[in-house]
Amino acid sequence: MRRACLIVAVALAAAGCGSSASSSTSATANTATSTTSTAAAPGAAAAPVKSSCTTVRVPRSKGAQHLPAPHIELDPHKTYTVTIVTNCGTFAFTLDVAQSPKTSASFYYLVKRGFFDGVTFHRVAQGFVIQGGDPTGTGAGGPGYTVVEAPPTSTQYVLGDVAMAKTQTEPAGASGSQFFIVTAANVTQSAGLTPDYALVGKVVSGLGVVERIGALPTRPPGDGAPTPPVVMSSVTVSTS
């Protein structure tokens, strides 16, 4: 199976995919492969948050998935908020239905199916992104279908942005279930992350939890599986 990795040229190093590789999308920064996109935030990146994660057992792989592609549309006049409960805390992000209607609808569909419950954040690239959403936990899994929705060429990935990961050979905006959340101020500027990853949303609460996960030690150090493992025990979506 192909691993999804974020490939970004940084200085002379390019990050590859491994056991800590990103999901179906990939962004390589600081030799990190991840499906998250950087979110541009004013000022410097926030200081690392002291870890206070509960140690939990790593869930079993859900195995290869073969879901049918969704055929739903979300109302652009409504707000869809995804809430993710982890052993490191809870955070939430709103789906960007206006800019990414197909990608948002796919994510909504997966949440409603309980797809992400019991799935890990399998990769932490410190100072870059955290990546999760792979039902196999290997960085190579997905839902069994692909959505393609290329972002605007002017897209920059900044702190708190939620974007979808893809493999290097897939077209811009391709996505499955793997996603990443930017933990640096602006990875487009700092790591050269190109506008190839579909934006799906923006963190609106619990950014400190995201930063806490992003500051965890990893194997291998700096870009790999976090310690302790980070598990999404519950992922839900509300509409307002």
MARBA-3410 file (N, C-alpha, C, O; in Angstrom, 1 decimal):
240
0.8,-1.2,0.0,0.0,0.0,0.0,0.9,1.2,0.0,1.9,1.3,0.6 ~ 0.4,2.3,-0.7,1.2,3.5,-0.7,0.9,4.3,0.6,-0.2,4.4,1.1 ~ 2.0,4.8,1.1,1.9,5.7,2.2,1.6,7.1,1.8,2.2,7.6,0.8 ~ 0.7,7.8,2.6,0.5,9.2,2.3,1.5,10.0,3.0,1.6,9.9,4.3 ~ 2.2,10.8,2.4,3.1,11.7,3.0,3.1,13.1,2.5,3.0,13.3,1.3
3.3,14.1,3.3,3.4,15.4,2.9,4.8,15.7,2.5,5.7,15.5,3.3 ~ 5.0,16.0,1.2,6.4,16.2,0.7,6.7,17.6,0.5,6.1,18.3,-0.3 ~ 7.5,18.2,1.3,7.9,19.6,1.2,9.4,19.7,1.2,10.0,19.2,2.1 ~ 9.9,20.5,0.3,11.3,20.7,0.2,11.7,21.6,1.3,11.3,22.8,1.4 ~ 12.6,21.2,2.2,13.1,22.0,3.3,14.6,22.0,3.3,15.2,21.0,3.5
15.2,23.2,3.0,16.6,23.2,2.9,17.0,22.2,1.9,16.6,22.2,0.8 ~ 17.9,21.2,2.3,18.3,20.2,1.4,17.6,18.8,1.8,18.0,17.8,1.2 ~ 16.7,18.9,2.8,16.2,17.6,3.2,14.7,17.4,2.8,14.0,18.4,2.8 ~ 14.4,16.2,2.4,13.0,15.9,2.0,12.6,14.8,2.9,13.3,13.8,3.2 ~ 11.4,14.9,3.5,10.9,13.9,4.4,10.3,12.8,3.7,9.6,13.0,2.7
10.6,11.6,4.2,10.1,10.4,3.6,9.0,9.8,4.4,8.7,10.3,5.5 ~ 8.4,8.7,3.9,7.3,8.0,4.6,7.9,6.8,5.3,8.7,6.1,4.8 ~ 7.4,6.6,6.5,7.8,5.4,7.3,6.7,5.0,8.2,5.6,5.3,7.9 ~ 7.0,4.4,9.3,6.0,4.0,10.2,5.3,5.2,10.8,4.2,5.1,11.3 ~ 6.0,6.3,10.7,5.4,7.6,11.2,4.9,8.4,10.0,4.7,9.6,10.2
4.7,7.8,8.8,4.3,8.6,7.7,2.9,9.1,7.8,2.1,8.6,8.6 ~ 2.6,10.2,7.0,1.3,10.8,7.1,0.3,9.9,6.4,0.7,8.9,5.7 ~ -0.9,10.4,6.5,-2.0,9.6,5.9,-2.1,9.9,4.4,-1.1,10.2,3.8 ~ -3.3,9.7,3.8,-3.4,9.7,2.4,-2.9,10.9,1.8,-2.7,11.0,0.6 ~ -2.7,12.0,2.5,-2.1,13.2,1.9,-0.8,13.3,2.6,-0.5,12.8,3.6
0.1,14.0,2.0,1.4,14.2,2.6,2.0,15.6,2.5,1.8,16.2,1.5 ~ 2.7,16.0,3.5,3.3,17.3,3.5,4.6,17.1,4.2,4.6,16.7,5.4 ~ 5.7,17.3,3.6,7.0,17.1,4.2,7.7,18.4,4.7,8.0,19.3,3.8 ~ 7.8,18.6,6.0,8.5,19.7,6.5,9.4,19.3,7.6,9.0,18.5,8.4 ~ 10.6,19.9,7.6,11.6,19.5,8.6,11.7,18.0,8.6,11.8,17.3,9.7
11.8,17.4,7.4,11.9,16.0,7.2,10.7,15.3,7.8,10.8,14.2,8.3 ~ 9.5,15.9,7.8,8.3,15.3,8.4,7.3,15.1,7.3,7.1,16.0,6.5 ~ 6.7,13.9,7.2,5.7,13.6,6.3,4.4,13.7,7.0,4.2,13.0,8.0 ~ 3.4,14.6,6.6,2.2,14.7,7.3,1.1,15.2,6.4,1.3,15.8,5.4 ~ -0.1,14.9,6.8,-1.3,15.3,6.1,-1.8,16.6,6.5,-2.9,17.0,6.0
-1.2,17.3,7.4,-1.8,18.5,7.9,-1.3,19.7,7.0,-0.2,19.5,6.4 ~ -2.0,20.8,7.0,-1.6,21.9,6.3,-1.3,23.0,7.3,-1.9,23.0,8.3 ~ -0.3,23.8,7.0,0.0,24.8,8.0,-1.0,25.9,8.0,-1.6,26.3,6.9 ~ -1.3,26.5,9.1,-2.3,27.5,9.3,-1.5,28.8,9.6,-0.7,28.8,10.5 ~ -1.8,29.9,8.8,-1.1,31.1,9.1,-1.7,31.8,10.3,-2.9,32.1,10.3
-0.9,32.1,11.3,-1.4,32.7,12.4,-0.5,33.9,12.7,0.7,33.9,12.5 ~ -1.1,35.0,13.3,-0.3,36.2,13.6,0.7,35.9,14.6,0.4,35.2,15.6 ~ 1.9,36.5,14.5,2.9,36.4,15.5,3.6,35.0,15.5,3.4,34.2,14.5 ~ 4.4,34.8,16.5,5.2,33.5,16.5,4.3,32.4,17.0,3.2,32.6,17.5 ~ 4.8,31.2,16.7,4.0,30.0,17.1,4.0,29.9,18.7,4.9,30.4,19.4
2.9,29.3,19.2,2.7,29.3,20.6,3.8,28.4,21.2,4.3,27.4,20.6 ~ 4.1,28.7,22.5,5.1,27.8,23.2,4.5,26.5,23.5,3.3,26.3,23.6 ~ 5.4,25.4,23.5,4.9,24.1,23.8,4.1,24.0,25.1,4.5,24.7,26.1 ~ 3.1,23.2,25.1,2.3,23.0,26.3,2.7,21.8,27.0,3.0,20.8,26.4 ~ 2.8,21.9,28.3,3.2,20.8,29.1,2.3,19.6,28.9,1.1,19.7,28.9
2.9,18.4,28.7,2.1,17.2,28.4,1.3,16.8,29.7,1.9,16.7,30.8 ~ 0.1,16.5,29.5,-0.8,15.9,30.5,-1.7,14.9,29.9,-2.9,14.9,30.2 ~ -1.1,14.0,29.1,-1.9,13.0,28.4,-2.0,11.7,29.3,-1.1,11.4,30.0 ~ -3.2,11.1,29.2,-3.4,9.8,29.9,-2.9,8.7,29.0,-3.1,8.7,27.8 ~ -2.2,7.8,29.6,-1.7,6.6,28.9,-2.8,5.6,28.6,-3.5,5.2,29.5
-3.0,5.3,27.3,-4.0,4.4,26.9,-3.5,3.3,26.0,-2.3,3.4,25.5 ~ -4.2,2.2,25.9,-3.8,1.1,25.0,-4.0,1.5,23.6,-5.0,2.1,23.2 ~ -3.0,1.1,22.8,-3.1,1.4,21.3,-4.2,0.5,20.8,-4.1,-0.7,20.9 ~ -5.2,1.1,20.1,-6.3,0.2,19.6,-5.8,-0.7,18.4,-4.8,-0.4,17.8 ~ -6.5,-1.8,18.2,-6.2,-2.6,17.1,-6.5,-1.9,15.8,-7.4,-1.1,15.7
-5.8,-2.3,14.7,-6.0,-1.8,13.4,-7.4,-2.2,13.0,-7.9,-3.3,13.2 ~ -8.1,-1.3,12.3,-9.4,-1.6,11.8,-9.4,-2.3,10.4,-10.4,-2.7,9.9 ~ -8.1,-2.4,9.9,-7.9,-3.1,8.7,-8.3,-2.3,7.5,-8.7,-1.1,7.6 ~ -8.1,-2.8,6.3,-8.4,-2.1,5.0,-9.9,-1.8,5.0,-10.8,-2.6,5.3 ~ -10.2,-0.6,4.5,-11.6,-0.1,4.4,-12.0,0.0,3.0,-11.2,0.3,2.1
-13.3,-0.3,2.7,-13.8,-0.2,1.3,-15.2,0.5,1.3,-16.1,-0.1,0.8 ~ -15.2,1.7,1.8,-16.4,2.4,1.9,-16.8,3.0,0.5,-15.9,3.4,-0.3 ~ -18.1,3.1,0.2,-18.5,3.8,-1.0,-18.3,5.3,-0.8,-18.4,5.8,0.3 ~ -18.0,6.0,-1.9,-17.8,7.4,-1.9,-19.1,8.1,-1.5,-20.2,7.6,-2.0 ~ -19.1,9.1,-0.7,-20.3,9.8,-0.3,-20.9,10.6,-1.4,-20.2,11.1,-2.3
-22.2,10.8,-1.4,-22.9,11.6,-2.4,-23.8,12.6,-1.6,-25.1,12.5,-1.8 ~ -23.3,13.4,-0.8,-24.1,14.3,0.1,-23.5,15.7,-0.1,-22.4,15.9,-0.5 ~ -24.4,16.7,0.2,-24.0,18.1,0.1,-24.3,18.7,1.5,-25.4,18.5,2.0 ~ -23.4,19.5,2.0,-23.7,20.3,3.2,-24.2,21.7,2.9,-23.9,22.2,1.9 ~ -24.9,22.2,3.8,-25.5,23.5,3.7,-24.5,24.6,4.0,-24.0,24.7,5.1
-24.1,25.4,3.0,-23.0,26.4,3.2,-23.4,27.5,4.2,-22.6,28.3,4.6 ~ -24.7,27.6,4.5,-25.2,28.6,5.4,-25.2,28.1,6.9,-25.6,28.9,7.8 ~ -24.9,26.8,7.1,-24.8,26.3,8.4,-23.4,26.1,8.9,-22.5,26.1,8.0 ~ -23.2,26.0,10.2,-21.9,25.7,10.7,-21.8,24.3,11.2,-22.6,23.8,12.0 ~ -20.8,23.6,10.8,-20.6,22.2,11.2,-19.3,22.1,12.0,-18.2,22.4,11.5
-19.5,21.7,13.3,-18.3,21.7,14.2,-18.0,20.2,14.5,-18.8,19.5,15.1 ~ -16.8,19.9,14.3,-16.3,18.5,14.6,-15.6,18.6,15.9,-14.7,19.4,16.1 ~ -16.0,17.7,16.9,-15.3,17.7,18.2,-14.6,16.4,18.3,-15.2,15.3,18.2 ~ -13.3,16.4,18.7,-12.5,15.3,18.8,-12.0,15.1,20.3,-11.3,16.0,20.8 ~ -12.4,14.0,20.9,-12.0,13.7,22.3,-10.8,12.7,22.2,-10.9,11.7,21.6
-9.7,13.1,22.8,-8.5,12.3,22.9,-8.1,12.1,24.3,-8.6,12.7,25.2 ~ -7.1,11.2,24.5,-6.5,11.0,25.9,-5.6,12.2,26.3,-5.0,12.1,27.4 ~ -5.5,13.1,25.4,-4.7,14.4,25.7,-5.6,15.6,25.9,-5.1,16.7,26.1 ~ -6.9,15.4,25.7,-7.8,16.5,25.8,-8.7,16.5,24.6,-8.7,15.7,23.8 ~ -9.6,17.6,24.6,-10.6,17.7,23.6,-10.4,19.0,22.8,-10.1,20.0,23.4
-10.6,18.9,21.5,-10.5,20.1,20.7,-11.6,20.0,19.6,-12.2,19.0,19.4 ~ -11.9,21.2,18.9,-12.9,21.2,17.9,-12.5,22.1,16.8,-11.7,23.0,16.9 ~ -13.0,21.7,15.6,-12.8,22.6,14.4,-14.0,22.7,13.6,-14.8,21.7,13.6 ~ -14.2,23.8,12.9,-15.3,23.9,12.0,-15.0,23.5,10.6,-13.8,23.7,10.1 ~ -15.9,22.9,9.9,-15.7,22.5,8.5,-15.8,23.7,7.6,-16.7,24.5,7.7
-14.9,23.8,6.6,-14.9,24.9,5.7,-15.7,24.5,4.5,-15.2,24.2,3.4 ~ -17.0,24.5,4.7,-17.9,24.1,3.6,-17.9,25.1,2.4,-18.0,24.6,1.3 ~ -17.7,26.3,2.6,-17.7,27.3,1.6,-16.6,27.1,0.6,-16.8,27.1,-0.6 ~ -15.4,26.9,1.1,-14.2,26.7,0.2,-14.0,25.3,-0.2,-13.5,25.1,-1.3 ~ -14.4,24.3,0.6,-14.1,22.9,0.3,-15.3,22.1,0.5,-15.4,21.3,1.4
-16.3,22.3,-0.3,-17.6,21.6,-0.1,-17.5,20.1,-0.2,-18.1,19.3,0.6 ~ -16.8,19.5,-1.1,-16.6,18.1,-1.3,-15.8,17.5,-0.2,-16.2,16.4,0.3 ~ -14.7,18.1,0.1,-13.8,17.6,1.2,-14.6,17.6,2.5,-14.5,16.7,3.3 ~ -15.3,18.7,2.8,-16.0,18.8,4.1,-17.1,17.8,4.1,-17.3,17.2,5.2 ~ -17.8,17.6,3.0,-18.9,16.6,3.0,-18.3,15.2,3.3,-19.0,14.4,3.9
-17.2,14.9,2.7,-16.5,13.6,2.9,-16.2,13.4,4.4,-16.4,12.3,5.0 ~ -15.6,14.4,5.0,-15.2,14.3,6.4,-16.4,14.1,7.3,-16.4,13.3,8.2 ~ -17.5,14.9,7.0,-18.7,14.8,7.7,-19.3,13.4,7.6,-19.7,12.8,8.6 ~ -19.3,12.8,6.4,-19.7,11.5,6.2,-19.0,10.4,7.0,-19.6,9.5,7.6 ~ -17.6,10.6,7.1,-16.8,9.6,7.8,-17.1,9.8,9.3,-17.2,8.8,10.0
-17.2,11.0,9.8,-17.5,11.2,11.2,-18.9,10.5,11.6,-19.0,9.9,12.6 ~ -19.9,10.8,10.8,-21.2,10.2,11.0,-21.2,8.7,11.0,-22.0,8.1,11.7 ~ -20.3,8.1,10.3,-20.2,6.6,10.3,-19.3,6.1,11.5,-19.2,4.9,11.6 ~ -18.8,7.0,12.3,-18.0,6.6,13.4,-16.6,6.1,13.0,-15.9,5.4,13.7 ~ -16.2,6.5,11.8,-14.9,6.1,11.2,-13.7,6.4,12.0,-12.8,5.6,12.1
-13.7,7.5,12.6,-12.5,8.0,13.4,-12.5,7.5,14.8,-11.4,7.7,15.5 ~ -13.5,7.0,15.3,-13.6,6.5,16.7,-12.6,5.4,16.9,-12.6,4.4,16.2 ~ -11.7,5.5,17.9,-10.7,4.5,18.1,-9.5,4.5,17.2,-8.7,3.6,17.1 ~ -9.3,5.6,16.4,-8.2,5.8,15.5,-7.2,6.7,16.1,-7.6,7.6,16.9 ~ -5.9,6.6,15.8,-4.9,7.3,16.4,-4.4,8.5,15.6,-4.7,8.7,14.4
-3.7,9.4,16.3,-2.8,10.3,15.7,-1.5,9.6,15.6,-0.7,9.5,16.5 ~ -1.2,9.0,14.4,0.0,8.1,14.3,1.3,8.9,14.0,2.3,8.3,14.1 ~ 1.2,10.2,13.8,2.4,10.9,13.5,2.4,12.3,14.1,1.4,13.0,14.0 ~ 3.5,12.7,14.8,3.7,14.0,15.2,5.0,14.5,14.6,6.1,13.9,14.9 ~ 5.0,15.6,13.9,6.2,16.2,13.3,6.3,17.5,14.1,5.6,18.5,13.8
7.2,17.5,15.1,7.3,18.7,16.0,7.6,20.0,15.3,8.5,20.0,14.4 ~ 6.8,21.0,15.6,7.0,22.3,15.0,6.5,22.3,13.5,6.8,23.2,12.8 ~ 5.6,21.3,13.2,5.1,21.3,11.8,3.6,20.9,11.9,2.7,21.7,11.8 ~ 3.3,19.6,12.1,1.9,19.1,12.1,1.8,17.9,13.0,2.7,17.3,13.4 ~ 0.5,17.6,13.3,0.1,16.3,13.9,-0.8,15.7,12.8,-1.6,16.4,12.2
-0.7,14.4,12.7,-1.4,13.7,11.6,-2.1,12.4,12.1,-1.6,11.7,12.9 ~ -3.4,12.3,11.7,-4.2,11.1,12.1,-5.2,10.7,11.1,-5.2,11.3,10.0 ~ -6.1,9.8,11.5,-7.2,9.5,10.6,-7.0,8.2,9.8,-7.8,7.9,8.9 ~ -5.9,7.5,10.0,-5.6,6.2,9.3,-6.2,5.0,10.1,-5.7,4.8,11.2 ~ -7.2,4.3,9.6,-7.8,3.2,10.4,-6.8,2.1,10.7,-7.1,1.2,11.5
-5.7,2.0,9.9,-4.7,0.9,10.2,-3.6,1.4,11.1,-2.9,0.6,11.6 ~ -3.5,2.7,11.3,-2.5,3.2,12.2,-1.1,3.2,11.6,-0.1,3.4,12.3 ~ -0.9,2.9,10.3,0.4,2.7,9.7,0.8,3.9,8.8,2.0,4.0,8.5 ~ -0.1,4.8,8.5,0.2,5.9,7.6,-0.2,5.5,6.2,0.1,6.3,5.3 ~ -0.7,4.3,5.9,-1.0,3.9,4.6,-2.5,3.6,4.3,-2.8,3.3,3.2
-3.3,3.8,5.4,-4.7,3.4,5.2,-5.6,4.6,4.9,-5.2,5.7,5.0 ~ -6.8,4.2,4.5,-7.8,5.3,4.2,-9.2,4.6,4.1,-9.4,3.5,4.5 ~ -10.2,5.4,3.6,-11.6,4.9,3.6,-11.9,4.0,2.4,-13.0,3.3,2.4 ~ -11.0,3.9,1.4,-11.3,3.1,0.2,-11.8,3.9,-0.9,-12.2,3.3,-2.0 ~ -11.9,5.2,-0.8,-12.2,6.1,-1.9,-11.4,7.4,-1.8,-10.8,7.6,-0.8
-11.4,8.1,-2.9,-10.6,9.4,-2.9,-11.5,10.5,-3.4,-12.3,10.4,-4.4 ~ -11.4,11.7,-2.7,-12.1,12.9,-3.2,-11.0,13.8,-3.7,-9.9,13.9,-3.1 ~ -11.3,14.6,-4.7,-10.3,15.5,-5.3,-10.9,16.9,-5.3,-11.9,17.1,-5.9 ~ -10.3,17.8,-4.6,-10.8,19.2,-4.5,-9.5,20.1,-4.3,-9.2,20.4,-3.1 ~ -8.9,20.6,-5.3,-7.7,21.3,-5.2,-8.0,22.7,-4.6,-8.9,23.4,-4.9
-7.1,23.1,-3.6,-7.3,24.4,-3.0,-6.8,25.5,-3.9,-6.1,25.2,-4.8 ~ -7.2,26.7,-3.6,-6.7,27.9,-4.4,-5.1,27.9,-4.3,-4.5,27.5,-3.3 ~ -4.5,28.4,-5.4,-3.1,28.4,-5.4,-2.5,29.4,-4.4,-1.3,29.4,-4.1 ~ -3.3,30.3,-3.9,-2.9,31.3,-2.9,-2.9,30.7,-1.5,-2.6,31.4,-0.5 ~ -3.3,29.5,-1.3,-3.5,28.9,0.0,-2.2,28.9,0.8,-1.2,28.5,0.3
-2.3,29.3,2.1,-1.2,29.1,3.0,-1.7,28.3,4.2,-2.8,28.5,4.6 ~ -0.8,27.5,4.7,-1.2,26.7,5.9,-0.6,27.2,7.2,0.6,27.4,7.3 ~ -1.6,27.6,8.0,-1.2,28.3,9.3,-1.7,27.6,10.5,-2.4,26.6,10.4 ~ -1.2,28.1,11.6,-1.5,27.5,12.9,-3.0,27.2,13.1,-3.9,28.1,12.9 ~ -3.4,25.9,13.4,-4.8,25.6,13.6,-5.5,25.1,12.4,-6.6,24.7,12.5
-4.9,25.2,11.2,-5.5,24.8,10.0,-5.6,23.2,10.0,-4.7,22.6,10.4 ~ -6.7,22.7,9.5,-6.9,21.3,9.3,-7.0,21.0,7.9,-7.8,21.5,7.1 ~ -6.1,20.1,7.4,-6.0,19.8,5.9,-5.9,18.3,5.8,-5.6,17.6,6.7 ~ -6.1,17.9,4.5,-6.1,16.5,4.2,-4.8,16.0,3.6,-4.2,16.8,2.8 ~ -4.3,14.8,4.0,-3.1,14.3,3.5,-3.3,13.5,2.2,-4.4,13.1,1.9
-2.2,13.4,1.4,-2.3,12.6,0.2,-0.9,12.1,-0.1,0.1,12.5,0.5 ~ -0.8,11.1,-1.0,0.4,10.6,-1.5,1.1,11.6,-2.5,0.4,12.5,-3.0 ~ 2.3,11.5,-2.7,3.1,12.4,-3.6,2.6,12.3,-5.0,2.6,13.2,-5.8 ~ 2.1,11.1,-5.4,1.7,10.9,-6.8,0.2,11.3,-7.1,-0.2,11.3,-8.2 ~ -0.5,11.6,-6.0,-1.9,11.9,-6.2,-2.0,13.4,-6.6,-1.1,14.2,-6.3
-3.1,13.8,-7.3,-3.3,15.2,-7.7,-3.5,16.1,-6.5,-3.9,15.7,-5.4 ~ -3.3,17.4,-6.8,-3.5,18.4,-5.7,-5.0,18.3,-5.2,-5.9,18.2,-6.0 ~ -5.1,18.3,-3.9,-6.5,18.3,-3.3,-7.1,16.9,-3.1,-8.2,16.8,-2.7 ~ -6.3,15.9,-3.5,-6.8,14.5,-3.3,-6.8,14.2,-1.8,-6.0,14.6,-1.0 ~ -7.9,13.4,-1.3,-7.9,13.1,0.1,-8.7,11.8,0.3,-9.6,11.5,-0.5
-8.4,11.2,1.4,-9.2,10.1,1.9,-9.7,10.4,3.3,-10.6,11.1,3.5 ~ -9.0,9.8,4.3,-9.4,10.0,5.7,-8.3,10.6,6.5,-8.6,11.2,7.6 ~ -7.1,10.5,6.0,-6.0,11.1,6.8,-6.0,12.6,6.8,-6.1,13.2,5.7 ~ -5.8,13.2,7.9,-5.8,14.6,8.0,-4.6,15.1,8.9,-4.1,14.3,9.7 ~ -4.2,16.4,8.8,-3.2,16.9,9.6,-3.6,18.3,10.1,-4.4,19.0,9.5
-3.1,18.7,11.3,-3.4,20.0,11.9,-2.1,20.7,12.0,-1.1,20.1,12.6 ~ -2.0,21.9,11.5,-0.7,22.7,11.6,-0.5,23.2,13.0,-1.4,23.7,13.7 ~ 0.8,23.0,13.5,1.1,23.4,14.8,2.2,24.5,14.8,2.7,24.8,15.9 ~ 2.6,25.0,13.7,3.5,26.1,13.6,2.7,27.3,13.1,1.6,27.2,12.6 ~ 3.4,28.5,13.2,2.7,29.7,12.8,2.2,29.7,11.3,1.1,30.1,11.0
3.2,29.3,10.4,2.9,29.3,9.0,3.9,28.4,8.3,5.0,28.8,8.1 ~ 3.4,27.2,8.0,4.3,26.2,7.4,4.6,26.5,5.9,5.5,25.9,5.4 ~ 3.7,27.2,5.3,4.0,27.6,3.9,5.2,28.4,3.9,6.1,28.2,3.0 ~ 5.4,29.3,4.8,6.6,30.2,4.8,7.8,29.5,5.4,8.9,29.6,4.9 ~ 7.6,28.8,6.5,8.7,28.2,7.2,9.2,26.9,6.6,10.4,26.6,6.7
8.3,26.1,6.0,8.7,24.8,5.5,8.5,24.6,4.0,8.8,23.6,3.5 ~ 7.9,25.7,3.4,7.7,25.6,1.9,6.6,24.6,1.6,6.6,24.0,0.5 ~ 5.6,24.5,2.4,4.5,23.6,2.1,3.6,24.2,1.0,3.1,25.2,1.1 ~ 3.6,23.5,-0.1,2.9,24.0,-1.3,1.4,23.8,-1.2,0.9,22.9,-0.4 ~ 0.6,24.6,-1.9,-0.9,24.5,-1.8,-1.4,23.3,-2.6,-2.2,23.4,-3.5
-1.1,22.1,-2.1,-1.5,20.8,-2.7,-2.5,20.0,-1.8,-3.0,19.0,-2.3 ~ -2.7,20.5,-0.6,-3.5,19.8,0.3,-4.9,20.5,0.6,-4.9,21.6,1.0 ~ -5.9,19.7,0.4,-7.3,20.3,0.6,-7.5,20.7,2.0,-7.3,19.9,3.0 ~ -7.9,22.0,2.2,-8.2,22.5,3.5,-9.6,22.0,3.9,-10.6,22.1,3.1 ~ -9.8,21.5,5.1,-11.1,21.0,5.5,-11.7,21.8,6.7,-12.9,21.7,6.9
-10.8,22.5,7.4,-11.4,23.3,8.5,-10.3,24.1,9.3,-9.2,24.2,8.9 ~ -10.8,24.6,10.4,-10.0,25.5,11.3,-10.3,25.2,12.8,-11.5,25.1,13.1 ~ -9.3,25.0,13.6,-9.5,24.7,15.0,-10.1,26.0,15.6,-9.6,27.1,15.5 ~ -11.2,25.8,16.4,-11.9,26.9,17.0,-11.9,26.8,18.5,-12.2,27.8,19.2 ~ -11.6,25.7,19.1,-11.4,25.5,20.5,-10.4,24.4,20.8,-10.4,23.4,20.0
-9.7,24.5,21.9,-8.8,23.5,22.3,-7.5,23.5,21.5,-6.8,22.4,21.4 ~ -7.1,24.6,21.0,-5.8,24.7,20.3,-4.6,24.2,21.2,-3.7,23.7,20.7 ~ -4.8,24.5,22.5,-3.7,24.1,23.4,-3.6,22.6,23.5,-2.5,22.1,23.7 ~ -4.7,21.9,23.3,-4.6,20.4,23.2,-3.8,20.0,22.0,-3.0,19.1,22.1 ~ -4.1,20.6,20.9,-3.4,20.3,19.6,-1.9,20.5,19.8,-1.0,19.7,19.4
-1.5,21.7,20.5,-0.1,22.0,20.8,0.5,21.0,21.7,1.6,20.6,21.6 ~ -0.3,20.5,22.7,0.1,19.5,23.6,0.5,18.2,22.9,1.6,17.7,23.2 ~ -0.3,17.8,22.0,0.0,16.6,21.2,1.2,16.9,20.4,2.1,16.0,20.2 ~ 1.3,18.1,19.8,2.4,18.4,18.9,3.8,18.5,19.6,4.8,18.5,19.0 ~ 3.7,18.6,21.0,5.0,18.7,21.7,5.4,17.4,22.4,6.4,17.3,23.1
4.6,16.3,22.1,5.0,15.0,22.7,6.3,14.4,22.1,6.6,14.7,21.0 ~ 7.0,13.7,22.9,8.2,13.0,22.4,7.7,11.9,21.4,6.6,11.4,21.5 ~ 8.6,11.7,20.4,8.2,10.7,19.3,9.3,9.7,19.1,10.5,9.9,19.5 ~ 8.9,8.6,18.4,9.9,7.6,18.0,9.7,7.5,16.5,8.7,7.1,16.0 ~ 10.8,7.8,15.7,12.0,8.4,16.1,11.8,9.9,16.5,10.8,10.5,16.3
12.9,10.4,17.2,12.7,11.8,17.7,12.4,12.8,16.7,13.0,12.8,15.6 ~ 11.5,13.7,17.0,11.2,14.9,16.1,10.1,14.6,15.1,9.4,15.6,14.8 ~ 10.0,13.4,14.6,8.9,13.1,13.6,8.7,11.6,13.6,9.4,10.8,13.0 ~ 7.6,11.2,14.3,7.3,9.8,14.4,6.0,9.6,15.2,5.2,10.5,15.5 ~ 5.9,8.4,15.7,4.7,8.0,16.6,4.9,8.7,17.9,6.0,8.6,18.6
3.8,9.3,18.4,4.0,10.0,19.7,3.9,9.1,20.9,3.4,8.0,20.8 ~ 4.6,9.5,22.0,4.6,8.8,23.2,4.1,9.7,24.3,4.7,10.7,24.6 ~ 3.0,9.3,25.0,2.2,8.1,24.8,1.4,8.2,23.5,1.3,9.2,22.9 ~ 0.8,7.0,23.1,0.0,7.0,21.9,-1.2,8.0,22.1,-1.7,8.1,23.2 ~ -1.6,8.6,21.0,-2.8,9.6,21.1,-3.9,8.9,20.3,-3.8,8.7,19.1
-5.0,8.7,21.1,-6.2,8.0,20.5,-7.4,8.9,20.5,-7.7,9.5,21.5 ~ -8.1,8.9,19.4,-9.4,9.6,19.3,-10.5,8.7,19.8,-10.9,7.8,19.0 ~ -10.9,8.9,21.0,-11.9,8.0,21.6,-13.3,8.3,21.0,-14.1,7.4,20.9 ~ -13.5,9.6,20.7,-14.8,10.0,20.2,-14.7,11.1,19.2,-14.0,12.1,19.5 ~ -15.3,11.0,18.0,-15.3,12.1,17.1,-16.7,12.3,16.6,-17.3,11.4,16.1
-17.3,13.5,16.9,-18.7,13.8,16.6,-18.8,15.1,15.8,-17.8,15.9,15.8 ~ -19.9,15.4,15.2,-20.1,16.6,14.5,-21.5,17.2,14.8,-22.5,16.4,14.9 ~ -21.5,18.5,15.1,-22.8,19.1,15.4,-23.1,20.2,14.4,-22.1,20.7,13.7 ~ -24.3,20.5,14.2,-24.7,21.5,13.2,-25.5,22.7,13.8,-26.4,22.5,14.7 ~ -25.2,23.9,13.4,-25.9,25.0,14.0,-26.1,26.1,12.9,-26.7,27.1,13.2
END
